[in-house]
Amino acid sequence: MQTPDSNQPSAADYHAGLLRLWRDQHGGVWRASLQDAESGERLGFADLERLFAYLRQLTSEAPNTGVSPTTTERSPANQSEIS
């Protein structure tokens, strides 16, 4: 939703970040990290279901189920990825 005085979306309607997906081994479980573009905060997810639950919660498509990322880290954008 646009605010009346600008063309910028409100904070609740816009999220920007970097999504990383990987497997620890061939055929293994997909893991993910999501890094906030503005704050640099990085969240780690042990599997895709946790990532999807977090995204549903973030976009208010589902009630807060208490699902949280596996790891949370505040870091500069150039720090190595969470494993």
Helices and strands as residue ranges (DSSP letters): G 11-13, E 17-23, E 30-36, E 41-45, H 48-58, E 71-74
